[in-house]
Amino acid sequence: QQPVQSPQAVILREGEDAVINCSSSKALYSVHWYRQKHGEAPVFLMILLKGGEQKGHDKISASFNEKKQQSSLYLTASQLSYSGTYFCGTEYRDNYGQNFVFGPGTRLSVLP
Amino acid sequence: EAQVTQNPRYLITVTGKKLTVTCSQNMNHEYMSWYRQDPGLGLRQIYYSMNVEVTDKGDVPEGYKVSRKEKRNFPLILESPSPNQTSLYFCASSKRTRKFFGPGTRLTVL
């Protein structure tokens, strides 16, 4: 079951903040965040392994609300290098075992 | 250097001509997977492998085959490619947590 990401796209000026949301209809074990620049492979940003966990590095952080089956990625004081498509990846378990599904992505454009 | 390699990087072929895309990782990861990426649809899993000789279908397995005879290699096989398999393909390996992606293979089937 693919998670839903919002917004689909966002345009920012350098220095502005953005929030990308990821929600699932499944109870989640973990949430991953990746960034992909045009023509390149996705690159791992962070993983959140339990409910309520918040992680971050540099000016990018994320939270995981296990109860709401949601995660949010926070980009503060955005830089030009933040441009790209952001994917959340959600891990859940069902009767068939462990599953991992990526969201459709959020395209972020940071303008000077 | 820890990496996942894929070959070829670009391939143009014709309908029905069997092809193989190779994937190799040097991190001794047990878990490997294949994804296809199409505009607006994100990364969809084709097949995955939990370990040697253990493979399973992902979300979009039709028209693809895989094998895992050794830990480091996980080739993707298209026995009879069709135009709807034109896509960007990524191989990934992981050790339970973060995924390492290969550089991608852009496949065009005419």
Backbone of each chain as ProteinMPNN parsed JSONL, in Angstrom:
{"seq_chain_A": "QQPVQSPQAVILREGEDAVINCSSSKALYSVHWYRQKHGEAPVFLMILLKGGEQKGHDKISASFNEKKQQSSLYLTASQLSYSGTYFCGTEYRDNYGQNFVFGPGTRLSVLP", "coords_chain_A": {"N_chain_A": [[0.852, -1.186, 0.0], [0.898, 1.956, -1.132], [2.307, 4.829, 0.408], [0.949, 8.138, 1.01], [2.102, 11.197, -0.173], [2.52, 14.643, 0.59], [3.161, 18.114, -0.008], [2.669, 17.583, -3.602], [4.457, 18.985, -5.087], [6.716, 21.681, -4.49], [7.776, 25.047, -4.413], [10.405, 27.059, -3.428], [12.057, 29.96, -2.046], [15.507, 30.569, -1.525], [16.499, 30.052, 1.813], [13.957, 29.878, 2.869], [11.469, 27.86, 4.618], [10.311, 24.43, 4.55], [7.847, 21.818, 4.653], [7.364, 18.406, 4.311], [5.025, 15.9, 3.991], [4.138, 12.545, 4.896], [1.972, 9.916, 4.737], [0.381, 6.921, 5.839], [-1.798, 4.115, 5.31], [-1.324, 1.961, 6.775], [-0.139, 0.385, 9.8], [2.951, 1.433, 10.921], [6.362, 0.329, 10.974], [8.759, 1.52, 10.507], [10.085, 4.526, 9.041], [11.609, 5.769, 6.194], [13.588, 8.367, 4.709], [14.482, 9.746, 1.594], [16.453, 11.515, -0.803], [16.413, 12.529, -4.164], [18.285, 13.642, -6.806], [17.99, 15.12, -10.045], [18.384, 12.73, -12.549], [20.005, 11.144, -11.028], [20.749, 8.594, -8.532], [18.549, 7.738, -5.782], [19.298, 9.069, -2.552], [20.045, 8.236, 0.745], [18.585, 9.853, 3.544], [17.58, 9.812, 6.243], [16.42, 7.563, 8.836], [13.582, 6.627, 10.701], [12.779, 4.932, 13.519], [10.981, 4.39, 15.583], [7.897, 5.261, 17.183], [7.233, 8.715, 17.647], [9.794, 9.469, 17.389], [12.322, 11.744, 16.576], [14.535, 12.943, 14.168], [17.529, 14.376, 12.871], [19.779, 16.146, 10.731], [22.159, 18.595, 9.953], [20.218, 21.044, 8.537], [17.96, 19.63, 8.151], [15.336, 17.754, 9.277], [13.261, 15.213, 10.818], [10.118, 13.797, 11.816], [8.185, 11.247, 13.452], [5.072, 10.07, 13.759], [3.721, 7.57, 15.186], [1.185, 6.749, 15.957], [-0.572, 8.194, 14.339], [0.288, 7.249, 12.004], [2.053, 8.616, 10.392], [4.658, 10.628, 8.93], [6.84, 13.434, 8.961], [8.924, 15.576, 7.092], [11.227, 18.07, 7.694], [12.535, 20.962, 6.338], [14.675, 23.451, 6.936], [15.572, 26.872, 6.512], [16.221, 26.74, 3.703], [18.535, 25.599, 1.204], [20.093, 26.014, -2.022], [21.053, 23.544, -2.752], [19.25, 21.781, -1.718], [17.313, 21.213, -3.529], [15.382, 18.855, -5.357], [13.84, 15.597, -5.603], [11.914, 14.288, -3.047], [11.514, 11.318, -1.305], [9.468, 9.336, 0.753], [9.827, 6.273, 2.474], [8.103, 3.494, 3.542], [7.887, 1.074, 6.082], [6.087, -1.77, 6.762], [4.251, -4.427, 8.326], [2.475, -7.366, 7.469], [0.157, -10.114, 7.069], [1.632, -11.455, 5.237], [4.217, -10.939, 5.666], [7.166, -8.883, 5.905], [7.044, -5.62, 4.554], [8.033, -3.079, 2.257], [7.527, 0.097, 1.058], [7.728, 2.76, -1.23], [6.756, 6.228, -1.283], [5.11, 8.419, -3.719], [6.672, 10.637, -4.127], [7.91, 14.005, -3.618], [8.432, 16.931, -5.268], [10.889, 19.264, -4.848], [11.823, 22.55, -5.337], [14.312, 24.891, -5.047], [14.82, 28.227, -5.28], [17.104, 30.907, -6.188]], "CA_chain_A": [[0.0, 0.0, 0.0], [1.785, 3.107, -1.265], [1.942, 5.974, 1.256], [0.599, 9.39, 0.338], [2.983, 12.316, 0.144], [2.018, 15.977, 0.252], [2.536, 18.353, -1.313], [3.305, 16.895, -4.734], [5.574, 19.826, -5.499], [6.812, 22.946, -3.761], [8.83, 25.953, -4.873], [10.833, 27.92, -2.329], [13.224, 30.816, -2.209], [16.596, 30.241, -0.598], [16.276, 30.558, 3.169], [12.603, 29.575, 3.353], [11.281, 26.545, 5.2], [9.316, 23.57, 3.911], [7.476, 20.582, 5.336], [6.831, 17.368, 3.428], [4.318, 14.923, 4.798], [4.015, 11.182, 4.389], [0.998, 9.219, 5.58], [0.115, 5.561, 5.405], [-2.992, 3.477, 5.856], [-0.849, 0.806, 7.52], [0.68, 0.631, 10.989], [4.32, 1.469, 10.407], [7.503, -0.019, 11.824], [9.803, 2.516, 10.292], [9.947, 5.421, 7.9], [12.869, 6.255, 5.627], [13.514, 9.519, 3.807], [15.535, 9.785, 0.582], [16.411, 12.628, -1.758], [16.938, 12.173, -5.47], [18.511, 14.749, -7.738], [17.641, 14.73, -11.41], [19.343, 11.886, -13.249], [20.861, 10.416, -10.09], [20.086, 7.612, -7.679], [18.115, 8.259, -4.477], [20.312, 9.056, -1.496], [19.444, 8.114, 2.069], [18.687, 10.992, 4.446], [17.449, 9.341, 7.611], [15.411, 6.552, 9.142], [12.949, 6.773, 12.006], [12.466, 3.54, 13.848], [9.911, 4.197, 16.545], [6.972, 6.36, 17.248], [7.635, 9.891, 18.382], [11.204, 9.748, 17.202], [12.699, 12.832, 15.686], [15.95, 12.885, 13.831], [17.909, 15.458, 11.977], [21.181, 16.521, 10.572], [22.232, 19.875, 9.261], [18.956, 21.749, 8.769], [16.893, 18.745, 7.731], [14.94, 16.881, 10.379], [12.023, 14.499, 10.552], [9.403, 13.246, 12.962], [7.406, 10.045, 13.144], [3.934, 9.898, 14.647], [3.311, 6.184, 14.966], [-0.262, 6.623, 16.153], [-1.231, 8.743, 13.163], [0.866, 6.585, 10.824], [2.54, 9.72, 9.58], [5.978, 11.194, 9.165], [7.04, 14.714, 8.295], [10.307, 15.987, 6.856], [11.32, 19.523, 7.85], [13.729, 21.566, 5.75], [14.704, 24.834, 7.41], [16.554, 27.756, 5.868], [16.595, 25.886, 2.564], [19.663, 25.971, 0.354], [19.923, 25.577, -3.41], [21.395, 22.115, -2.832], [18.121, 20.967, -1.257], [16.418, 20.91, -4.651], [15.329, 17.457, -5.739], [12.592, 14.92, -5.262], [12.012, 13.623, -1.754], [10.667, 10.139, -1.177], [9.423, 8.59, 2.005], [9.695, 4.831, 2.318], [7.453, 3.019, 4.756], [7.982, -0.356, 6.364], [4.976, -2.303, 7.563], [4.17, -5.89, 8.318], [1.139, -7.93, 7.395], [0.145, -11.576, 7.139], [2.57, -12.017, 4.269], [5.579, -10.655, 6.082], [7.633, -7.498, 5.967], [6.879, -4.897, 3.3], [8.623, -1.745, 2.196], [6.932, 0.783, -0.086], [8.04, 4.182, -1.363], [5.729, 7.146, -1.722], [5.283, 8.886, -5.099], [7.677, 11.686, -4.193], [7.587, 15.429, -3.572], [9.474, 17.67, -5.978], [11.223, 20.526, -4.184], [12.689, 23.44, -6.112], [14.771, 26.046, -4.28], [15.288, 29.264, -6.206], [17.956, 31.913, -5.527]], "C_chain_A": [[0.889, 1.237, 0.0], [1.352, 4.241, -0.333], [1.64, 7.19, 0.39], [1.574, 10.472, 0.777], [2.316, 13.624, -0.252], [3.011, 17.025, 0.732], [3.227, 17.536, -2.417], [4.537, 17.658, -5.177], [5.554, 21.11, -4.685], [7.984, 23.747, -4.308], [9.138, 26.927, -3.739], [11.896, 28.894, -2.803], [14.267, 30.361, -1.2], [16.317, 30.852, 0.765], [14.907, 30.276, 3.73], [12.537, 28.142, 3.875], [10.231, 25.754, 4.425], [9.051, 22.351, 4.78], [6.881, 19.63, 4.307], [6.234, 16.28, 4.311], [4.178, 13.588, 4.094], [3.041, 10.45, 5.298], [0.648, 7.875, 4.961], [-1.18, 5.057, 6.021], [-2.621, 2.274, 6.719], [-0.139, 1.25, 8.788], [2.145, 0.456, 10.592], [5.351, 1.045, 11.451], [8.618, 0.997, 11.684], [9.448, 3.374, 9.09], [11.344, 5.871, 7.473], [12.582, 7.517, 4.835], [14.734, 9.512, 2.892], [15.351, 11.033, -0.262], [17.046, 12.162, -3.066], [17.079, 13.426, -6.326], [18.319, 14.212, -9.15], [18.75, 13.903, -12.049], [20.249, 11.071, -12.339], [20.047, 9.404, -9.296], [19.587, 8.282, -6.393], [19.22, 8.096, -3.439], [19.607, 9.089, -0.146], [19.664, 9.388, 2.883], [18.639, 10.53, 5.905], [16.368, 8.275, 7.723], [14.883, 6.804, 10.534], [12.352, 5.431, 12.368], [11.362, 3.365, 14.873], [9.081, 5.452, 16.679], [7.491, 7.508, 18.078], [9.073, 10.283, 18.147], [11.392, 10.921, 16.25], [14.184, 12.729, 15.418], [16.269, 14.062, 12.952], [19.397, 15.562, 11.838], [21.221, 17.743, 9.687], [20.914, 20.612, 9.543], [17.776, 20.935, 8.252], [16.59, 17.795, 8.884], [13.626, 16.215, 10.034], [11.424, 14.01, 11.847], [8.551, 12.085, 12.497], [6.309, 9.927, 14.189], [3.326, 8.529, 14.365], [1.798, 6.026, 15.034], [-1.021, 7.093, 14.918], [-0.714, 8.118, 11.876], [1.381, 7.632, 9.837], [3.984, 10.07, 9.919], [6.061, 12.515, 8.423], [8.528, 15.016, 8.207], [10.337, 17.514, 6.875], [12.636, 20.016, 7.25], [13.703, 23.045, 6.147], [15.826, 25.603, 6.73], [17.118, 27.079, 4.627], [17.731, 26.493, 1.745], [19.387, 25.461, -1.057], [20.137, 24.072, -3.545], [20.266, 21.211, -2.346], [17.162, 20.588, -2.386], [16.514, 19.444, -5.031], [13.965, 16.888, -5.413], [12.806, 14.111, -3.991], [11.006, 12.474, -1.692], [10.648, 9.665, 0.266], [9.281, 7.109, 1.638], [9.154, 4.279, 3.623], [7.565, 1.507, 4.883], [6.787, -0.762, 7.221], [4.966, -3.815, 7.431], [2.716, -6.326, 8.249], [1.239, -9.447, 7.433], [1.17, -12.218, 6.215], [4.01, -11.717, 4.63], [5.883, -9.175, 6.084], [7.52, -6.859, 4.592], [7.527, -3.528, 3.381], [8.122, -1.092, 0.92], [7.327, 2.254, -0.077], [6.79, 4.975, -1.724], [6.031, 7.653, -3.126], [6.275, 10.032, -5.244], [7.091, 13.09, -4.119], [8.738, 16.177, -4.223], [9.663, 19.018, -5.316], [12.18, 21.325, -5.063], [13.03, 24.643, -5.247], [15.386, 27.038, -5.253], [16.139, 30.293, -5.467], [17.176, 33.17, -5.19]], "O_chain_A": [[1.551, 1.537, 0.993], [0.17, 4.582, -0.282], [2.015, 7.263, -0.78], [1.834, 10.636, 1.968], [1.642, 13.713, -1.279], [3.641, 16.844, 1.774], [4.243, 16.884, -2.176], [5.535, 17.067, -5.59], [4.497, 21.565, -4.248], [9.04, 23.2, -4.622], [8.235, 27.539, -3.168], [12.549, 28.68, -3.825], [13.93, 29.827, -0.144], [15.945, 32.021, 0.867], [14.693, 30.412, 4.935], [13.421, 27.325, 3.614], [9.381, 26.322, 3.739], [9.913, 21.91, 5.54], [6.004, 20.007, 3.53], [6.867, 15.806, 5.255], [4.108, 13.511, 2.867], [3.262, 10.372, 6.506], [0.623, 7.712, 3.741], [-1.602, 5.499, 7.089], [-3.489, 1.642, 7.322], [0.4, 2.355, 8.85], [2.52, -0.554, 9.997], [5.232, 1.356, 12.636], [9.332, 1.289, 12.642], [8.632, 3.002, 8.247], [12.151, 6.299, 8.298], [11.47, 7.715, 4.346], [15.862, 9.304, 3.338], [14.24, 11.541, -0.416], [18.079, 11.492, -3.07], [16.119, 14.167, -6.538], [18.466, 13.018, -9.41], [19.908, 14.32, -12.087], [21.156, 10.385, -12.812], [18.819, 9.366, -9.38], [20.151, 9.289, -5.966], [19.97, 7.121, -3.449], [18.687, 9.877, 0.069], [20.765, 9.936, 2.916], [19.539, 10.82, 6.693], [15.528, 8.11, 6.839], [15.637, 7.153, 11.443], [11.538, 4.869, 11.636], [10.847, 2.256, 15.015], [9.512, 6.552, 16.333], [8.125, 7.292, 19.11], [9.531, 11.311, 18.646], [10.69, 11.05, 15.247], [14.983, 12.464, 16.317], [15.38, 14.672, 12.358], [20.166, 15.131, 12.697], [20.405, 17.895, 8.778], [20.548, 20.776, 10.707], [16.719, 21.487, 7.95], [17.481, 17.119, 9.398], [12.955, 16.6, 9.077], [12.121, 13.829, 12.846], [8.236, 11.952, 11.314], [6.588, 9.709, 15.368], [2.532, 8.355, 13.44], [1.206, 5.267, 14.268], [-1.994, 6.465, 14.502], [-1.21, 8.416, 10.79], [1.171, 7.54, 8.627], [4.461, 9.843, 11.031], [5.428, 12.694, 7.382], [9.288, 14.741, 9.135], [9.573, 18.169, 6.166], [13.712, 19.541, 7.612], [12.814, 23.791, 5.737], [16.882, 25.054, 6.416], [18.326, 26.871, 4.51], [17.864, 27.71, 1.616], [18.547, 24.583, -1.256], [19.482, 23.411, -4.352], [20.323, 19.997, -2.542], [16.295, 19.733, -2.205], [17.599, 18.861, -5.027], [13.054, 17.607, -5.0], [13.764, 13.346, -3.881], [9.822, 12.639, -1.984], [11.687, 9.601, 0.923], [8.687, 6.76, 0.618], [9.691, 4.567, 4.693], [7.365, 0.766, 3.92], [6.52, -0.169, 8.266], [5.591, -4.39, 6.54], [1.842, -5.736, 8.884], [2.281, -10.0, 7.787], [1.533, -13.382, 6.389], [4.929, -12.196, 3.966], [4.999, -8.332, 6.239], [7.858, -7.478, 3.583], [7.563, -2.901, 4.44], [8.269, -1.646, -0.17], [7.268, 2.914, 0.96], [5.883, 4.464, -2.382], [7.093, 7.355, -3.673], [6.679, 10.365, -6.359], [5.946, 13.33, -4.5], [9.883, 16.072, -3.785], [8.732, 19.819, -5.228], [13.223, 20.82, -5.478], [12.134, 25.339, -4.767], [16.348, 26.728, -5.957], [15.938, 30.534, -4.277], [17.737, 34.114, -4.633]]}, "seq_chain_B": "EAQVTQNPRYLITVTGKKLTVTCSQNMNHEYMSWYRQDPGLGLRQIYYSMNVEVTDKGDVPEGYKVSRKEKRNFPLILESPSPNQTSLYFCASSKRTRKFFGPGTRLTVL", "coords_chain_B": {"N_chain_B": [[35.572, 1.212, -1.571], [32.217, 1.465, -0.551], [29.667, 0.255, -2.549], [27.026, 0.006, -5.041], [26.773, -1.468, -8.107], [25.603, -1.202, -11.457], [24.873, -2.559, -14.641], [23.883, -2.589, -18.091], [24.246, 1.058, -18.149], [22.684, 2.49, -19.853], [20.292, 1.419, -22.21], [18.962, 0.553, -25.283], [16.548, -1.304, -26.836], [14.722, -3.826, -28.703], [11.317, -4.933, -28.946], [10.724, -8.042, -27.438], [13.322, -9.055, -27.425], [15.457, -10.74, -25.454], [16.929, -9.61, -22.413], [19.414, -8.794, -19.923], [19.977, -7.11, -16.926], [22.612, -6.311, -14.942], [23.48, -6.417, -11.452], [25.497, -5.58, -8.753], [26.878, -5.753, -5.472], [29.17, -4.643, -2.942], [29.071, -4.826, -0.203], [28.404, -6.907, 1.362], [25.717, -7.276, 1.887], [22.625, -8.769, 2.808], [20.054, -8.321, 1.877], [18.586, -7.506, -1.167], [17.2, -5.6, -3.884], [15.037, -4.748, -6.654], [13.917, -1.88, -8.393], [11.585, -0.014, -10.33], [11.309, 3.133, -11.888], [8.977, 5.487, -12.69], [7.572, 8.444, -14.128], [5.785, 10.355, -11.765], [4.989, 8.135, -10.358], [6.764, 7.258, -8.538], [9.071, 5.072, -6.849], [8.807, 1.794, -7.602], [8.666, -1.454, -6.378], [10.078, -4.3, -7.876], [11.149, -6.971, -7.651], [12.493, -8.695, -4.812], [15.156, -9.87, -2.668], [15.881, -11.775, 0.099], [18.055, -13.229, 0.796], [20.685, -15.429, -0.371], [19.47, -17.484, -2.941], [16.872, -16.963, -2.189], [14.123, -15.417, -3.222], [11.534, -13.006, -3.95], [8.335, -11.764, -5.056], [7.722, -8.333, -5.774], [5.841, -5.343, -5.966], [5.311, -4.964, -8.68], [5.859, -7.34, -10.491], [5.374, -8.568, -12.961], [6.503, -9.792, -16.041], [9.159, -9.813, -15.487], [12.156, -11.451, -14.297], [14.278, -12.766, -11.722], [17.389, -13.723, -10.189], [19.315, -15.194, -7.548], [22.093, -16.269, -7.027], [24.505, -15.855, -5.83], [25.705, -13.946, -3.056], [26.504, -11.322, -3.654], [25.491, -10.623, -6.16], [22.64, -9.749, -8.174], [20.876, -10.192, -10.652], [18.601, -8.737, -13.058], [16.181, -9.943, -15.184], [14.722, -9.668, -18.332], [12.685, -11.473, -20.124], [11.144, -11.266, -22.449], [11.003, -8.389, -23.509], [8.754, -5.561, -23.435], [7.253, -2.549, -24.784], [6.024, -1.225, -22.586], [7.723, -1.642, -20.552], [9.668, 0.157, -20.68], [11.631, 2.259, -18.858], [13.191, 3.668, -15.901], [15.514, 1.922, -14.089], [16.411, 0.791, -10.872], [18.731, -0.812, -8.805], [19.03, -1.974, -5.47], [20.66, -2.362, -2.306], [20.636, -3.524, 1.081], [21.024, -3.597, 4.656], [18.954, -4.338, 6.539], [18.369, -1.663, 7.377], [19.093, 1.374, 6.086], [18.908, 1.92, 2.551], [21.081, 1.301, -0.155], [21.537, 2.608, -3.275], [22.037, 1.625, -6.682], [23.465, 3.227, -9.648], [21.506, 3.359, -11.576], [19.666, 2.225, -14.465], [18.776, 3.129, -17.598], [16.264, 2.109, -19.557], [15.034, 1.567, -22.786], [12.47, 0.306, -24.676], [11.701, -0.539, -27.859]], "CA_chain_B": [[34.411, 2.089, -1.423], [30.947, 0.752, -0.552], [28.88, 0.69, -3.692], [26.198, -0.89, -5.826], [27.016, -1.179, -9.511], [24.627, -1.724, -12.404], [25.249, -2.498, -16.044], [24.436, -1.325, -18.57], [23.612, 2.27, -17.645], [21.675, 2.851, -20.847], [20.039, 0.331, -23.146], [17.831, 0.644, -26.196], [16.368, -2.626, -27.419], [13.461, -4.003, -29.418], [10.353, -5.829, -28.308], [10.94, -9.476, -27.523], [14.731, -9.465, -27.36], [15.82, -10.982, -24.05], [18.044, -8.828, -21.892], [19.74, -8.911, -18.502], [20.635, -5.978, -16.279], [23.343, -6.861, -13.805], [23.596, -5.616, -10.233], [26.462, -6.165, -7.836], [27.195, -4.917, -4.306], [30.383, -5.093, -2.247], [28.896, -4.543, 1.219], [27.995, -8.142, 2.023], [24.333, -7.159, 2.314], [21.77, -9.916, 2.504], [18.824, -7.893, 1.212], [18.735, -6.749, -2.411], [15.893, -5.404, -4.515], [14.96, -4.014, -7.906], [12.83, -0.92, -8.504], [11.458, 0.763, -11.548], [10.848, 4.48, -11.587], [8.241, 6.13, -13.775], [7.123, 9.78, -13.696], [4.569, 10.45, -10.962], [4.666, 6.883, -9.657], [7.779, 6.965, -7.533], [9.884, 3.862, -6.999], [7.979, 0.614, -7.358], [9.518, -2.632, -6.223], [9.806, -5.364, -8.84], [11.489, -8.193, -6.931], [13.484, -8.544, -3.777], [15.79, -11.1, -2.218], [16.305, -11.68, 1.5], [19.352, -13.89, 0.911], [21.006, -16.287, -1.513], [18.445, -18.454, -3.33], [15.569, -16.561, -1.645], [13.611, -14.241, -3.921], [10.087, -12.887, -3.846], [7.766, -10.717, -5.893], [7.363, -7.051, -5.202], [4.537, -4.821, -6.372], [5.123, -4.994, -10.143], [6.796, -8.358, -10.965], [5.01, -9.171, -14.247], [7.413, -9.572, -17.152], [10.535, -9.802, -14.988], [12.671, -12.556, -13.515], [15.528, -12.476, -11.02], [18.042, -14.877, -9.574], [20.287, -14.797, -6.507], [22.961, -17.439, -6.853], [25.562, -15.478, -4.903], [25.262, -12.84, -2.232], [26.809, -10.006, -4.184], [24.869, -10.347, -7.462], [21.18, -9.892, -8.238], [20.517, -9.731, -11.999], [17.201, -8.591, -13.466], [16.05, -10.538, -16.516], [13.488, -9.439, -19.078], [12.702, -12.547, -21.118], [10.541, -10.759, -23.69], [10.657, -7.003, -23.153], [7.707, -4.873, -24.18], [7.397, -1.095, -24.628], [5.605, -0.718, -21.274], [8.829, -1.828, -19.609], [10.548, 1.319, -20.8], [11.636, 2.855, -17.529], [14.48, 3.803, -15.221], [15.593, 0.826, -13.13], [17.412, 0.892, -9.817], [19.008, -1.916, -7.901], [19.375, -1.469, -4.137], [20.993, -3.364, -1.295], [20.508, -2.968, 2.433], [21.222, -4.513, 5.777], [17.819, -4.022, 7.425], [17.988, -0.253, 7.514], [19.175, 2.22, 4.906], [19.136, 1.296, 1.242], [22.095, 1.863, -1.039], [21.059, 2.424, -4.639], [22.94, 1.694, -7.812], [23.338, 4.471, -10.414], [20.339, 3.325, -12.45], [19.741, 1.779, -15.861], [17.658, 3.676, -18.369], [15.918, 1.126, -20.585], [14.012, 1.926, -23.759], [12.063, -0.842, -25.483], [11.008, -0.02, -29.051]], "C_chain_B": [[33.139, 1.252, -1.523], [30.108, 1.217, -1.736], [28.038, -0.433, -4.266], [26.422, -0.5, -7.287], [25.956, -1.855, -10.374], [25.192, -1.589, -13.806], [24.19, -3.174, -16.913], [23.745, -0.125, -17.931], [22.493, 2.733, -18.585], [21.523, 1.681, -21.817], [18.801, 0.639, -23.971], [17.721, -0.702, -26.882], [15.024, -2.679, -28.133], [12.589, -5.01, -28.692], [10.728, -7.288, -28.539], [12.383, -9.952, -27.416], [15.188, -9.534, -25.902], [17.005, -10.131, -23.618], [18.214, -9.063, -20.389], [20.426, -7.631, -18.042], [21.317, -6.52, -15.026], [23.38, -5.874, -12.647], [24.554, -6.318, -9.301], [26.731, -5.202, -6.692], [28.374, -5.515, -3.552], [30.298, -4.902, -0.737], [28.448, -5.763, 2.022], [26.559, -8.065, 2.562], [23.535, -8.391, 1.923], [20.583, -9.512, 1.636], [19.16, -7.081, -0.037], [17.383, -6.649, -3.088], [16.049, -4.636, -5.818], [13.733, -3.124, -7.896], [12.779, -0.388, -9.926], [10.862, 2.118, -11.176], [10.228, 5.093, -12.826], [7.674, 7.443, -13.257], [5.807, 9.733, -12.927], [4.241, 9.22, -10.153], [5.7, 6.518, -8.612], [8.563, 5.713, -7.878], [9.023, 2.657, -6.636], [8.857, -0.623, -7.379], [9.1, -3.74, -7.186], [9.98, -6.726, -8.169], [12.447, -7.838, -5.815], [14.025, -9.901, -3.369], [16.303, -10.884, -0.798], [17.677, -12.328, 1.709], [19.575, -14.754, -0.324], [19.903, -17.327, -1.697], [17.063, -18.143, -2.755], [15.12, -15.29, -2.345], [12.089, -14.209, -3.807], [9.605, -11.703, -4.668], [7.505, -9.453, -5.1], [5.997, -6.633, -5.711], [4.265, -4.946, -7.871], [6.033, -6.032, -10.785], [6.546, -8.878, -12.382], [6.0, -8.783, -15.33], [8.879, -9.568, -16.751], [10.875, -11.117, -14.293], [13.935, -12.098, -12.817], [16.142, -13.798, -10.581], [19.029, -14.366, -8.542], [21.117, -16.032, -6.177], [24.13, -17.14, -5.927], [25.116, -14.198, -4.21], [25.425, -11.498, -2.92], [26.032, -9.636, -5.447], [23.365, -10.615, -7.48], [20.72, -9.388, -9.612], [19.015, -9.678, -12.226], [17.1, -9.042, -14.925], [14.699, -10.182, -17.104], [13.502, -10.427, -20.235], [12.181, -12.07, -22.468], [10.067, -9.328, -23.439], [9.565, -6.429, -24.045], [7.841, -3.372, -23.922], [6.979, -0.567, -23.256], [6.636, -1.001, -20.172], [9.911, -0.771, -19.8], [10.478, 2.084, -19.493], [13.075, 3.079, -17.063], [14.506, 2.773, -14.092], [16.729, 1.052, -12.138], [17.513, -0.418, -9.061], [19.389, -1.305, -6.557], [19.766, -2.627, -3.242], [20.901, -2.715, 0.082], [20.738, -4.063, 3.455], [20.217, -4.145, 6.854], [17.442, -2.552, 7.474], [18.154, 0.481, 6.185], [19.469, 1.426, 3.645], [20.216, 2.07, 0.507], [21.632, 1.561, -2.464], [22.204, 2.412, -5.635], [22.654, 2.944, -8.619], [22.139, 4.504, -11.353], [20.651, 2.837, -13.85], [18.518, 2.32, -16.589], [17.414, 2.763, -19.56], [14.818, 1.677, -21.475], [13.73, 0.697, -24.617], [11.22, -0.329, -26.647], [10.048, -1.048, -29.619]], "O_chain_B": [[32.983, 0.443, -2.438], [29.867, 2.411, -1.911], [28.276, -1.618, -4.034], [26.275, 0.666, -7.653], [25.477, -2.943, -10.055], [25.898, -0.63, -14.118], [23.65, -4.213, -16.531], [22.745, -0.295, -17.234], [21.489, 3.295, -18.148], [22.503, 1.039, -22.194], [17.735, 0.944, -23.435], [18.697, -1.192, -27.451], [14.284, -1.696, -28.161], [13.078, -5.835, -27.92], [11.009, -7.712, -29.66], [12.626, -11.156, -27.326], [15.289, -8.517, -25.217], [17.964, -9.957, -24.369], [17.285, -9.473, -19.693], [21.343, -7.136, -18.697], [20.672, -7.112, -14.16], [23.32, -4.66, -12.84], [24.438, -7.523, -9.08], [26.805, -3.991, -6.895], [28.557, -6.732, -3.524], [31.323, -4.823, -0.061], [28.151, -5.661, 3.212], [26.227, -8.703, 3.561], [23.738, -8.975, 0.859], [20.157, -10.27, 0.764], [19.909, -6.106, 0.018], [16.519, -7.505, -2.896], [17.056, -3.967, -6.051], [12.655, -3.528, -7.46], [13.79, -0.322, -10.625], [10.028, 2.228, -10.277], [10.867, 5.204, -13.872], [7.332, 7.55, -12.079], [4.832, 9.14, -13.388], [3.314, 9.241, -9.343], [5.515, 5.552, -7.872], [8.701, 5.346, -9.045], [8.57, 2.524, -5.499], [9.679, -0.812, -8.276], [7.92, -4.072, -7.295], [9.049, -7.531, -8.133], [13.126, -6.812, -5.862], [13.442, -10.941, -3.675], [17.053, -9.947, -0.525], [18.375, -12.02, 2.675], [18.73, -14.795, -1.218], [19.462, -17.963, -0.741], [16.168, -18.985, -2.83], [15.663, -14.213, -2.098], [11.443, -15.236, -3.597], [10.355, -10.767, -4.942], [7.125, -9.49, -3.93], [5.102, -7.463, -5.869], [3.108, -5.026, -8.284], [6.913, -5.658, -11.561], [7.403, -9.554, -12.949], [6.303, -7.605, -15.52], [9.75, -9.343, -17.591], [9.997, -11.804, -13.771], [14.591, -11.155, -13.26], [15.494, -14.845, -10.602], [19.522, -13.243, -8.644], [20.875, -16.731, -5.194], [24.687, -18.048, -5.31], [24.264, -13.465, -4.712], [24.568, -10.625, -2.782], [25.923, -8.455, -5.775], [22.883, -11.577, -6.882], [20.224, -8.266, -9.718], [18.257, -10.468, -11.663], [17.846, -8.573, -15.784], [13.662, -10.365, -16.466], [14.235, -10.247, -21.207], [12.724, -12.435, -23.51], [8.886, -9.087, -23.189], [9.459, -6.754, -25.228], [8.474, -2.967, -22.947], [7.521, 0.44, -22.8], [6.437, -0.64, -19.012], [10.951, -0.814, -19.143], [9.404, 2.508, -19.066], [14.034, 2.724, -17.748], [13.618, 2.759, -13.24], [17.838, 1.443, -12.502], [16.507, -1.043, -8.725], [20.002, -0.239, -6.509], [19.265, -3.741, -3.397], [21.07, -1.504, 0.222], [20.66, -5.257, 3.169], [20.584, -3.698, 7.941], [16.259, -2.24, 7.606], [17.404, 0.215, 5.245], [20.17, 0.415, 3.664], [20.267, 3.3, 0.536], [21.37, 0.411, -2.814], [23.21, 3.099, -5.456], [21.701, 3.662, -8.318], [21.791, 5.565, -11.872], [21.76, 3.015, -14.354], [17.379, 2.008, -16.242], [18.249, 2.657, -20.458], [13.804, 2.184, -20.995], [14.642, 0.119, -25.209], [10.151, 0.247, -26.441], [9.381, -0.784, -30.62]]}, "name": "protein", "num_of_chains": 2, "seq": "QQPVQSPQAVILREGEDAVINCSSSKALYSVHWYRQKHGEAPVFLMILLKGGEQKGHDKISASFNEKKQQSSLYLTASQLSYSGTYFCGTEYRDNYGQNFVFGPGTRLSVLPEAQVTQNPRYLITVTGKKLTVTCSQNMNHEYMSWYRQDPGLGLRQIYYSMNVEVTDKGDVPEGYKVSRKEKRNFPLILESPSPNQTSLYFCASSKRTRKFFGPGTRLTVL"}
